Amino acid sequence: MINTYYIKVTGEKGKYKLGVTATAPASVKVSKAGTKKVSITWKKVSNAAGYEVYRAQSKNGKYKKVTTIKKASTVKYTDKKDLKKGKTYYYKVRAYKKVNGKKCYTAFTSAKSVKVK
């Protein structure tokens, strides 16, 4: 899914709109990374400033942000916060870019699930 963001650029001849497009991270994978740990990986989004990883206990449940990754080159996260053995968790990732000091987000990836050991 592609989102288009607009920012105003003021110059000598007036105001212009500059479109900035960004796609959601691709190829998201979640897997067990040991006892009470989950590994999440995805493909890098060009021009992203960073990523946010969200988790829920059901596919259509309320997703809560578990981390913000501030380096665009980092495309992996290991979740070990408050995970319970035998439970299934669902993860989504989105990229962001800062435009005029504000974060502009891509769409979320589709939900991926994993059962914790």
C-alpha positions in Angstrom: 0.0 0.0 0.0 1.4 3.4 -0.9 0.7 6.6 1.1 1.3 10.0 -0.3 2.3 12.9 2.0 2.3 16.5 1.1 4.5 19.3 2.5 4.4 23.0 1.7 7.6 24.5 0.3 7.7 28.3 0.4 9.9 30.0 -2.1 10.3 33.3 -3.9 7.5 32.5 -6.4 4.9 31.2 -3.9 3.9 27.9 -2.3 4.3 24.5 -3.9 3.2 21.0 -3.0 5.9 18.3 -3.0 4.6 14.7 -2.9 6.5 12.2 -0.8 5.5 8.6 -1.2 6.3 5.6 1.1 5.3 2.0 1.0 4.8 -0.2 4.0 7.7 -2.6 4.9 7.6 -5.8 2.9 8.4 -9.4 3.7 7.7 -9.2 7.4 8.6 -12.5 9.2 8.1 -13.4 12.8 9.7 -16.5 14.4 10.5 -17.9 17.8 13.9 -16.7 19.0 14.2 -18.8 22.1 12.3 -19.1 25.4 9.8 -16.2 25.6 11.4 -14.3 22.7 10.1 -13.5 19.2 12.2 -12.2 16.3 10.6 -9.8 13.8 12.3 -9.0 10.5 11.3 -7.0 7.4 12.8 -5.4 4.3 14.1 -1.9 4.4 11.9 1.0 3.2 13.8 3.5 1.1 13.8 7.0 2.5 12.4 5.9 5.9 13.8 7.4 9.0 12.8 4.4 11.2 10.2 1.9 12.1 7.6 1.1 14.8 6.7 -2.4 15.8 3.2 -3.2 17.3 1.9 -6.3 19.1 -1.5 -7.7 20.0 -2.9 -10.9 21.5 -5.5 -11.4 18.8 -5.4 -10.6 15.0 -8.1 -8.0 15.3 -7.3 -6.9 18.8 -5.8 -3.7 20.1 -2.2 -3.3 18.9 0.2 -1.6 21.3 3.6 -0.2 20.2 6.4 -2.2 21.7 9.3 -0.3 20.2 10.4 2.5 17.9 13.5 1.8 15.9 15.3 5.1 15.0 17.7 3.8 12.4 16.4 3.1 8.9 19.1 0.5 8.4 17.8 -1.7 11.3 15.3 -4.2 10.0 15.1 -6.6 12.9 13.8 -6.6 16.4 13.7 -9.2 19.1 10.7 -8.9 21.4 11.1 -10.3 24.9 8.9 -7.9 26.9 6.0 -9.4 28.9 5.7 -12.5 26.6 3.9 -15.5 28.1 4.8 -19.1 27.3 2.2 -20.9 25.1 0.5 -17.6 24.0 0.1 -16.5 20.4 1.1 -12.9 19.5 0.4 -10.8 16.4 2.8 -8.2 15.1 2.6 -5.3 12.6 5.3 -3.0 11.4 5.2 0.5 9.9 7.9 2.9 8.7 8.0 6.6 9.3 9.8 9.6 7.9 10.1 13.0 9.5 8.7 15.9 7.4 8.9 19.4 8.8 9.6 17.9 12.3 6.5 15.7 12.2 6.4 11.9 11.7 4.6 10.7 8.5 3.7 7.0 8.6 3.3 4.3 6.0 0.4 1.9 6.3 0.8 -1.1 8.6 2.0 -4.4 7.3 -0.5 -7.3 7.5 -0.5 -9.0 10.9 1.9 -11.9 11.4 1.5 -14.4 14.2 3.8 -16.6 16.3 3.3 -18.9 19.3 5.8 -18.3 22.1 7.7 -21.4 23.5 
